[in-house]
């Protein structure tokens, strides 16, 4: 994983690195994100700080996670789930498509867990308990001869 020294210094450098990795021009990204070419250039050079809405548009155009973009811009702290998203975004061995897929899958799991189990302390899964219909390691499964004897 990239160390903090290997990460881009600011959001503009991060966006430029993602754009260059995706092999698209500044003009193409500006068109896809719905922002002006000069404005995007100023963001990449660190002269402007984009709003959360503009960051979301750029993230969508680059097909990266919006929370990862927010994290890099300093709009989110680096705790909890955002650390995972930051690690995905910073991994130089993943393609843009892979980063997007991993981020979306992770966010989907987190959202699903939040809906089904809102208690944070219940996030740890309990050890499965053997049931009467499910054989455990201590109880071997029934053989055909066992079943024949039970039916008598």
Secondary structure as UniProt FT lines:
FT   HELIX           4..6
FT   HELIX           11..21
FT   TURN            22..23
FT   HELIX           26..33
FT   HELIX           37..44
FT   TURN            45..46
FT   HELIX           52..62
FT   HELIX           66..73
FT   HELIX           81..90
FT   TURN            92..93
FT   HELIX           96..116
FT   HELIX           120..123
FT   TURN            132..133
FT   HELIX           144..150
//
